[in-house]
Amino acid sequence: MPTHTYKIDEVFGMARGIPENYVRREYVDNELEKTLHRNKHVVIYGGSKQGKTCLRKSCITEDSQIVVQCNNRWDLEDIHSAILKKSGFKITKSEKRSISGSQKITAKIRSGLLSGGSETTISGQKEVLEEGLELDPEDVNDVIDALDTISFSKKIVLEDFHYLPEDTQEDFSVALKAFHETSDLNFVIVGVWLEENKLIVKNGDLTGRVISVNADKWTSNDLEDVIKKGADLLDIEFDAKFKKELIKNCHDSVFIVQEACQEACLEENILDSSGPTTVVGTDLDANEIIAEIIDSQKARYESFIRNFSDGFQSTELEMYKWLLYPILTADSSELEEGLIYGDMRKKIESQHPEGTSLNPGNLTQSLQSTGSLQADLGIKPFILDYDKRNSKLSVVDRGFLIWSQTEDEASLLEYAGLDTQID
């Protein structure tokens, strides 16, 4: 029996920090730890709720990093300003403008960050003021100079990078090369996508300067270890059949496994590890629990389909509505593999009013704007991601994948407004 009393929320379910039953995946954790010792930027990527942030927290100590949560309305200036704030600067707007016309900022170092301990104004544009300097927040060189002033050496983590507008992602991909070339600063970028070289696609100059770590994969053995470690901490056992069915039908989602185990424990009144050893799940149906977890997201998924189908604005071709057609009519294996552009195009042309006359460029543009539209609609977490390099659309929310397979196809098409347009 565990010597420490563990609460159910510390072990199973969604944890704010690292859950007590965190399982190291040697092929992921070791890869990240090895990569972090190299003088390169790191990208941690994978589907929604697949343990990316827990992986990062497990491998990087809290005092050796600063964490910036990205916002869907930020531009490059906002990213740089957020980094400076997290690094210990107090940022205020300046009345002066840079050569490019953008408004400068004044960055004050908080007392104690410099050896003198006084609050000093600093800048990277070499315009010396009485108390220091001003800087241009769009200029990566100014940001580097500012961080050099305080001998900053921590890793800079950008969480939820996928929420940034597409233009901002591209601008930062350019800035990232400068950070690598002219400083010793290292970034860790965390995002929801399945494309290994997403940042390199945005800026080819990052080749050799960025290493990507795929956090998406969870094998059956990994998931079994998650369940066993949690059970050991709570001094319980899970019924063998329950475990087998849960792992078989969770679509490799660690989130669903965590939620299902928590729900099973709550069903049997297990709130912590203080009770007698109990076998959990003997009279429970793992598939029913999975269905309940997915059903709790039903309204969000329906809303996603309705809003996504409307696109950014009303258009004659209604491309975002039709982009959903091959997704909503695909089977589970197709969605897990990802939908290839050519196959999607053929399927859409078979039903779209324009038929084969539909301009392929319209479909390509819609696919490439998938992330931007979801960010604009406030879809959190993202459900779809388009791999530009491999021309493949993927479902990155495994809950949506399961839900769409259990929902009636006619209802799915109705949510998208396609029910009256399909033969």
C-alpha positions in Angstrom: 0.0 0.0 0.0 1.4 3.5 -0.9 2.9 5.4 2.1 1.5 8.6 0.7 -2.2 9.2 0.2 -2.8 10.1 -3.4 -6.0 11.8 -4.4 -7.8 10.6 -7.6 -7.3 14.0 -9.3 -3.5 13.8 -8.7 -3.4 10.6 -10.7 -6.1 10.2 -13.3 -8.0 12.8 -15.3 -6.7 16.1 -16.6 -4.0 17.5 -14.3 -2.8 21.1 -14.1 0.8 19.9 -13.6 2.4 16.5 -14.3 0.1 13.7 -13.2 1.6 11.4 -10.6 1.2 8.4 -13.0 3.3 10.2 -15.7 4.9 7.5 -17.8 8.2 8.1 -19.6 8.1 7.0 -23.2 11.8 6.2 -23.8 11.5 6.9 -27.6 10.0 10.4 -26.8 11.4 11.5 -23.4 14.9 10.4 -24.2 14.8 12.0 -27.6 13.7 15.3 -26.1 16.3 15.2 -23.3 19.0 14.4 -25.8 17.8 17.2 -28.1 17.7 19.8 -25.3 21.4 19.4 -24.8 22.2 20.4 -28.3 22.4 24.1 -29.2 19.3 24.1 -31.4 15.7 25.1 -31.2 13.2 22.4 -30.4 9.7 21.8 -31.6 7.4 19.5 -29.6 4.4 18.5 -31.7 1.4 16.1 -31.7 -2.3 15.9 -31.5 -4.5 17.6 -29.0 -4.3 16.4 -25.4 -1.5 13.9 -26.2 0.8 14.9 -23.4 3.0 17.5 -25.1 3.0 20.0 -22.2 3.6 17.2 -19.6 6.5 16.0 -21.7 8.0 19.5 -21.7 7.4 20.0 -18.0 9.0 16.6 -17.2 12.1 17.2 -19.2 12.8 20.9 -18.5 13.0 22.2 -14.9 10.8 25.1 -14.0 13.7 27.4 -13.1 15.5 26.8 -16.4 12.7 28.1 -18.6 10.2 30.9 -19.2 6.9 30.0 -20.7 4.9 32.3 -23.0 1.3 31.3 -23.9 0.6 32.3 -27.5 -2.5 34.2 -28.4 -4.5 34.1 -31.6 -4.3 37.8 -32.0 -0.6 38.3 -31.6 1.9 39.6 -34.1 5.7 39.4 -33.9 5.9 42.5 -31.8 3.5 40.9 -29.2 5.6 37.7 -29.1 8.8 39.7 -28.5 7.2 41.9 -25.9 5.8 38.8 -24.0 9.3 37.2 -24.0 10.8 40.4 -22.5 8.0 40.6 -19.9 8.5 37.0 -18.9 12.3 37.6 -18.7 11.8 40.3 -16.1 11.3 43.5 -18.0 8.6 46.0 -17.5 7.3 47.2 -20.9 5.8 50.6 -21.7 5.0 52.2 -25.0 7.4 54.9 -26.1 6.5 58.1 -28.0 9.2 57.4 -30.5 9.0 55.3 -33.6 11.6 53.1 -35.3 12.9 53.5 -38.9 10.2 51.1 -40.1 7.5 53.3 -38.5 6.5 51.0 -35.7 6.1 52.4 -32.2 9.1 51.7 -30.0 8.8 50.4 -26.4 10.7 51.2 -23.2 11.9 48.2 -21.3 12.8 48.7 -17.7 14.7 46.1 -15.8 13.1 45.3 -12.5 15.1 45.9 -9.4 17.6 43.2 -8.7 18.0 41.8 -12.2 21.2 43.8 -12.6 24.2 43.8 -10.3 23.5 47.4 -9.3 20.0 46.5 -8.2 18.5 49.7 -9.6 15.7 50.0 -12.2 17.5 50.8 -15.4 15.9 51.6 -18.8 17.5 49.5 -21.7 17.2 49.3 -25.4 18.8 47.6 -28.4 18.7 50.5 -30.9 21.6 52.3 -29.2 19.6 55.5 -28.6 20.9 56.3 -25.2 18.4 58.0 -22.8 19.1 59.4 -19.4 18.2 56.1 -17.8 19.0 53.7 -20.6 17.7 52.9 -24.1 14.6 52.3 -26.2 14.0 49.4 -28.5 12.0 48.3 -31.5 9.9 45.3 -30.5 9.7 44.1 -34.1 13.5 43.9 -34.4 14.9 40.6 -33.2 18.3 42.2 -32.7 16.9 44.6 -30.2 15.3 41.7 -28.3 18.6 39.8 -28.3 20.5 42.9 -27.0 17.9 43.4 -24.3 18.2 39.8 -23.1 22.0 40.0 -23.2 21.8 43.0 -20.8 20.6 40.7 -18.1 22.7 37.7 -19.2 19.5 35.8 -19.9 20.2 32.1 -20.5 17.0 30.2 -19.9 15.1 28.3 -22.5 12.2 30.2 -24.0 9.0 28.1 -24.4 6.3 29.2 -26.7 3.2 27.1 -25.8 0.2 26.8 -28.2 2.2 28.1 -31.1 -0.5 26.9 -33.5 -3.0 29.5 -32.2 -0.8 32.3 -33.7 -2.1 33.9 -37.0 -0.4 32.3 -40.0 1.5 35.5 -40.9 2.8 35.7 -37.3 4.0 32.1 -37.4 5.9 32.8 -40.7 7.4 36.1 -39.3 8.6 34.3 -36.2 10.0 31.5 -38.2 12.2 34.1 -39.9 13.1 35.6 -36.5 14.0 32.2 -35.2 16.9 31.9 -37.6 18.3 35.3 -36.3 17.9 34.1 -32.7 20.0 31.0 -33.7 22.6 32.9 -35.7 23.3 35.9 -33.5 22.6 34.6 -29.9 22.9 31.6 -27.7 19.2 31.7 -27.0 17.2 28.4 -27.5 13.5 28.2 -28.1 11.1 25.3 -27.3 8.0 25.5 -29.5 4.9 23.5 -28.6 2.1 23.1 -31.0 -0.8 20.9 -32.2 0.0 19.5 -35.6 1.3 16.3 -37.1 3.7 17.7 -39.6 7.3 17.0 -38.6 9.0 20.0 -40.3 6.2 22.5 -40.1 8.5 25.4 -39.2 11.0 24.5 -41.8 8.3 24.6 -44.4 7.6 28.1 -43.3 11.3 29.0 -43.5 13.7 26.7 -45.2 16.6 28.5 -43.5 15.7 26.7 -40.3 17.0 23.4 -41.8 19.6 22.1 -39.4 18.7 24.7 -36.8 15.5 23.1 -35.5 14.9 19.6 -34.2 11.3 18.2 -34.0 10.1 15.7 -31.4 6.9 13.9 -32.0 4.9 13.6 -28.8 1.8 12.1 -30.4 2.5 8.4 -30.4 1.2 6.2 -27.5 1.6 2.5 -27.9 -0.7 0.0 -26.2 2.1 -0.9 -23.8 2.5 2.8 -23.0 -1.2 3.2 -22.2 -1.1 0.0 -20.2 1.8 1.4 -18.2 -0.2 4.6 -17.5 -3.1 2.6 -16.2 -0.9 0.3 -14.0 1.2 3.1 -12.5 -2.0 5.0 -11.6 -3.6 1.9 -10.1 -0.5 1.2 -8.1 -0.5 4.7 -6.7 -4.2 4.4 -5.7 -3.6 0.8 -4.4 -6.2 -0.6 -6.7 -6.3 -3.0 -9.7 -8.3 -2.6 -12.9 -10.2 -5.5 -14.3 -8.3 -7.1 -17.2 -11.3 -7.0 -19.6 -12.0 -3.4 -18.7 -8.3 -2.5 -19.4 -8.2 -4.4 -22.7 -11.4 -2.8 -24.0 -10.3 0.7 -23.0 -6.9 0.4 -24.7 -8.5 -1.2 -27.8 -11.1 1.5 -28.3 -9.4 4.7 -27.1 -7.8 5.4 -30.5 -4.4 5.7 -28.8 -5.6 8.8 -26.8 -3.9 9.1 -23.5 -6.5 11.8 -22.6 -9.4 9.3 -23.0 -7.5 6.7 -21.0 -6.9 9.1 -18.1 -10.5 10.3 -18.1 -11.9 6.8 -18.4 -9.8 5.5 -15.5 -10.9 8.5 -13.3 -14.5 8.0 -14.2 -14.3 4.2 -13.4 -12.8 5.0 -10.0 -15.5 7.6 -9.2 -18.1 5.1 -10.2 -16.8 2.8 -7.5 -16.4 5.6 -4.9 -12.6 5.6 -5.0 -11.4 9.1 -4.2 -7.9 8.4 -3.0 -5.5 5.7 -2.0 -6.6 5.4 1.6 -9.2 2.6 1.1 -8.7 -1.2 0.9 -7.3 -2.7 -2.3 -10.1 -3.0 -4.8 -10.6 -4.4 -8.3 -12.1 -1.6 -10.5 -14.1 -2.1 -13.6 -15.5 -5.6 -13.2 -19.0 -4.4 -13.7 -18.2 -1.5 -15.9 -18.3 -1.2 -19.7 -15.2 0.6 -21.0 -17.0 1.5 -24.3 -19.9 3.1 -22.4 -17.5 5.2 -20.4 -15.6 6.3 -23.5 -18.9 7.2 -25.1 -19.8 9.4 -22.1 -16.5 11.2 -22.3 -16.9 11.8 -26.0 -20.6 12.8 -25.6 -19.6 15.5 -23.1 -17.8 17.2 -26.1 -20.8 16.7 -28.5 -22.0 20.4 -28.4 -18.4 21.6 -29.1 -18.0 19.3 -32.0 -21.4 20.2 -33.5 -20.6 23.9 -33.1 -17.2 23.4 -34.8 -18.8 21.8 -37.9 -21.5 24.6 -38.1 -19.1 27.4 -37.6 -16.3 26.0 -39.7 -18.6 25.4 -42.7 -19.5 29.1 -42.7 -15.8 30.0 -43.3 -14.5 33.5 -42.8 -17.5 35.0 -44.7 -20.3 33.9 -47.1 -18.9 33.0 -50.5 -20.4 31.5 -53.6 -18.2 28.4 -53.7 -18.6 27.7 -49.9 -15.3 25.9 -49.9 -15.0 25.4 -46.1 -18.4 23.7 -46.1 -17.2 21.4 -48.9 -13.9 20.8 -47.3 -15.8 19.1 -44.4 -17.5 16.7 -46.8 -14.7 14.2 -47.2 -14.0 14.4 -43.5 -17.5 13.7 -42.4 -17.9 10.8 -44.8 -14.5 9.1 -44.2 -14.2 6.0 -42.1 -12.0 5.7 -39.0 -8.9 4.3 -40.7 -9.0 7.1 -43.4 -9.2 9.7 -40.7 -6.4 8.2 -38.7 -4.1 8.1 -41.7 -5.1 11.6 -42.8 -6.8 12.7 -46.0 -4.7 13.3 -49.1 -5.3 16.3 -51.2 -6.0 14.4 -54.4 -8.5 12.1 -52.8 -10.3 15.0 -51.1 -10.4 16.9 -54.4 -12.0 14.0 -56.3 -14.6 13.5 -53.5 -15.5 17.2 -53.4 -15.8 17.4 -57.2 -18.2 14.5 -57.2 -20.8 16.5 -55.3 -19.9 20.2 -55.6 -22.1 22.2 -58.0 -19.0 23.2 -60.0 -18.0 19.6 -60.4 -14.6 19.1 -62.2 -14.7 22.8 -63.2 -13.9 23.7 -59.5 -10.6 25.6 -59.4 -8.1 23.5 -57.5 -6.6 26.7 -56.1 -9.7 27.4 -54.1 -9.4 24.1 -52.4 -5.7 24.5 -51.7 -6.2 28.0 -50.3 -9.0 26.7 -48.0 -6.9 23.8 -46.8 -3.9 26.1 -46.0 -6.2 28.4 -44.1 -7.6 25.6 -41.9 -5.6 26.7 -38.9 -6.3 30.4 -39.4 -10.0 29.8 -39.5 -10.0 27.7 -36.4 -8.0 30.4 -34.5 -10.4 33.1 -35.8 -13.4 31.0 -34.6 -11.8 30.5 -31.2 -11.7 26.7 -31.7 -9.8 25.3 -28.7 -8.3 22.9 -29.0 -7.8 22.6 -32.8 -9.6 19.8 -34.5 -8.0 19.8 -37.9 -4.5 20.5 -39.2 -3.2 20.7 -42.8 0.2 19.3 -43.6 1.3 21.6 -46.4 4.4 19.7 -47.3 2.6 16.3 -47.7 -0.7 17.8 -48.8 -2.6 16.0 -46.1 -5.4 17.0 -43.8 -5.4 15.3 -40.4 -7.8 15.2 -37.4 -5.7 16.2 -34.4 -8.5 15.8 -31.8 -8.9 12.1 -31.3 -12.2 12.7 -29.5 -13.6 14.2 -32.6 -12.4 11.2 -34.6 -14.3 8.8 -32.2 -17.4 11.1 -32.1 -17.7 11.4 -35.9 -17.6 7.7 -36.3 -20.4 7.1 -33.8 -22.6 9.9 -35.0 -25.1 9.3 -37.9 -23.6 10.5 -41.2 -26.8 12.2 -42.2 -26.7 14.3 -39.0 -23.1 15.2 -39.6 -23.9 16.5 -43.1 -26.9 18.4 -41.7 -24.7 20.2 -39.2 -22.5 21.3 -42.1 -25.5 22.3 -44.2 -24.6 19.7 -46.8 -27.6 17.4 -46.3 -29.6 19.1 -49.1 -26.7 19.3 -51.5 -25.5 15.7 -51.6 -26.9 13.2 -54.1 
